[in-house]
């Protein structure tokens, strides 16, 4: 007798037995192996609507959820390994920077480690980056890199009206500061303006602008902003170039390390702490998704070689009985999957 779970993931091919060929012919032998054509004719009356899994429309959503969950779990596993590689490379760079003089050998070793760390944030799984530019695991949605612009704040020159023009990431933003406008109205207007380009805008308690650009935009941008004002918040005339100040450690901070940088020790320490926090975060995310993956996997049965042999024998002997046992023996997503595969084409 066919055991429940024997047909999970097995698609049967329908075929009719030839009537005009000899018993010893090759065509007859091939037809005998796949003689399950009678299954379709008994399918219609063997699917009681009262089965616990009667709502078969849930099956595609369950399969989709399982696929997405396994993709996320695999991506997080790779992310954990990449963060460890980045931390290992950062330790090697720190040892190189501890020398008083930079020899060609040390400089070459630092460059090789920087290339390896840069590869960590450029690794892709399932067609998308595993880590964003801040070493955060990609969420599959929009990953933002957040930064501030020196001097750009709601609290500066609150009693002066001014138009400030920003040119960043090949986009032009015109910010109109109205002296008589309520602060909340200004915030709403500015948030809407940046949102038109899928940028994110929040504000600190002191009124500083915190701008978030999508990670794919950040990867193609040099982090420089051209600013033009009217002589109050910013100078008028020729635009000035300023570099943005990121809210989190980015891969560019590591790539810019050199012996001539006086803040190199502080940058290395901050990056090490940042990578440790990211690694702990990924570990928590893996634990959460691992439990979900296990729960979803249990919804589907397993298939072994003996099950396949039992399935073939059962269908050869009594196709109707085999279909009945499938209908009555399954109470999960696998049951619907099998019944759907054996259903006659419309």
QUICORPE-V936384 format. One line per field, one symbol per residue. ss: DSSP state (H for helix, E for strand, C for the rest). Layout:
ss=???
This chain:
ss=CCCCCCCCCCCCCCCCCCCCCCCCCHHHHHHHHCCCHHHHHHCHHHCCCCCCCCCCCHHHHHHHHHHHHHHHHHHHHHHHHHHHHHHHHHHHHHHHHCCCCCCHHHHHHHHHHHHHHHHHCCCEECCEECECCCCCECCCCCCEEEEECCCCECCCCCCCCEEEEEEECCEEEEEEECCCCCHHHHHHHHHHHHHCCCCEEEECCCCEEEEEEEHHHHCCCCCEEEEECCCCCCCCCCCEEEECEECCCCHHHHHCCCCCCCCHHHHHHHHHHHHHHHHHHHHHHHHHHHHHHHHHHCCCCCCCHHHHHHHHHHHHHCHHHHHHHHHHHCCCHHHHHHHHHHCCCC
